[in-house]
Amino acid sequence: MEEDWLEQPVVFFAFSLNFSIHGDKRRGMESLPPHGAIKFKPLVRTRRKKGRDVQVVSVSSVKVQSQSELDYLRTHSQYGIAFYENMESAMNVDSTWAQKMVEAQQSISKLSDMQIIARAKQEGVTINQSPEAMRRQLVELTAKRSINQQDRMLYGNLRNSTMDQQGRIVTEKTINN
């Protein structure tokens, strides 16, 4: 255990009130954390105003002092998607985008390398020697498509919004005949 101990702990952050990592599945193979489940503890809960919407953003953290756990987390398929190594990058990410990335990553991670190549051809992603790079591109493409679909459902018929003298937002909407 002494050679695995880190003098300086490393802190990871996730967009969730309760987040934990029990394993990672890549190419059909599951790998488990070296010292059991990694459990993030609640850290902060803030309200963030985005246009007319107010988002409640929950962030949890975990302090890692094991080199093997640190290596496991840095190579995890959800690193940089569901959890981050520093608070600044975690707080700069839109929580909706992060959630869509997690959903997309979970569906794409189940595909084999051959399925990734077929899906990349189907989606117009450049085929290269790195299946992991293609996976990443497919995850981002799927997340963008999901956000666009959500925006169309929420704001599809809205055309223009202006602010009147009282500070109210007036929205023009078309009515389909």
N, C-alpha and C positions, 0 to 999 in steps of 0.2 A: 504493500500500500504506500510506502514512503516514496517510491519512485513515481507513483501515479499522482501524488499530491502536488497541487499548484500553490506557490507562495502567494500569487496575486489571483484572487477569484475573478471569474468572468461572469457577467450578468447578461441574461437573455430576457427579452420582452415579447409578449404575445398580446394580440387583440382579443382578449376574452377575459371574463371574470374568473373562470376556473378552466385552466388549460393544462393538459398533461400529455405526455408522449409515452406510449406503451410499446411502440415498435415502428418499423418503417418497412413498407412493402415496395420493392423495386423489381421489375421484370419477373414477377411471380414469386420472388424469394423474400422471406421476411427476416429482418434482423431486429434483435432486441437490444435495448439499452444495456450497457455493461453492468450497471449496478441496480437494475430494476427500473420501474417507471420513474420518469422525471416529471415532477409535479410543480407547476407554476403557482405562486400565491398571489392573491389580489393585491394590486399596488395603488392604482388611481382610477377614478371614474370621473370623467369630465363631460361637459356639454359643449358641442362644437356647432356653430351656426354655419350652414352652407346654403347660401341663397335664402329661400324661404323655409328650408327644412332645418330642423335641429336634430343633430345626431348625439346620442349618448355613447361615448367611447370608453370602454373598459380596457384597462391594461393590467396584465399580471406579469410577474417576473420570477426568475429562478436564479440562484447563485450557484455556480458550478466551480468546484475546487478539485476535480478529478480530470487528469489529462485525457483519459479514455472517454469520459463523458463529453468533454469539450470536443474531441475529434468526432465523436458520434453525432453531436448536434450540428457541427459545422458541415458535415457531409449528409445530413438528413435531407430528404426530398422536399420538406416543407420549410427549410431554412431560407429566409428571405421572402417567404410567402406568408406563412402563418406565424412565424416568430423571427425575431431580429436580435442582433448582437448588441446594438446600442439604442438608447432611448430616442435619440434625435431622428434616426431613420424610421423608427416605429411611429413616432408622432407625426412625421411628415407624410405618411402614407394615408390615403383615404381609407377609412375602415370598410366602406362598401366595396371598394376595389380589392382590399385584402380578403374579404369574405368570398368574393367571386373568384379570386385566384385560388383560394383553398378548395372551393368546390370543383373548379376546373382541374386542379392538380390531382385531386382524389380520383376523378374519373380517368384522367390520362395516365396516371401511375399504374393502373391495372393492365395497360396494354403491353404486349410483347414488343420487341424491337421491330419485327416484321409488320406488326399492326401499326406501329408508329410511322414506319416508312410509307405504308399504304395510306394512312390518314394524312400524312404530310403532303403526299401527291394530290390527294383529294382537296385539301385546303389551300394548295398553292404555295406551301412552305418549301423553301429550297432544300433539296436532299443533300446531306453532307455526311462525312464519316462519323460524326458524333450523334448517336441517338439521344443523348442527354440534352444537347443543344436543340435538337428538333422537338423534344418533349417540352422544353422551356418555351419555345416559340408557339407550340400548340396550346399550352396552358394560357399564355398571354392572349392569343387569338380567341380562344374559347371564352375567357373572362371578358374581353372587350365586347364580344358578340352578346354575352349575357347582360352586360350593363346597357348596351344599346337597346336590347329587347325590353329591358325593364323601363328605360326612359321612354320608349315608344308607347308602352302600356300606360305609363303614368301621364305623359305629356304629349301624346301623339297628336291630338287635335288642337293643341294650343298653338297659336300663331305669334302673338306679340303681347308683351307686358309693358305697361308704362306706369309711372308714378304720378298721381294727381297732386294738387296743391296741399291736401291734408296729409300726404305721405302714405296714402293707401295705394296698393298695387291694383291696377285695372288690367284685366286680361281679356284680350279679344279671342274669341273662339269661333271656329266655323261650324256650321250645322250642316250635316250631310242630308241632302234631300233624297 
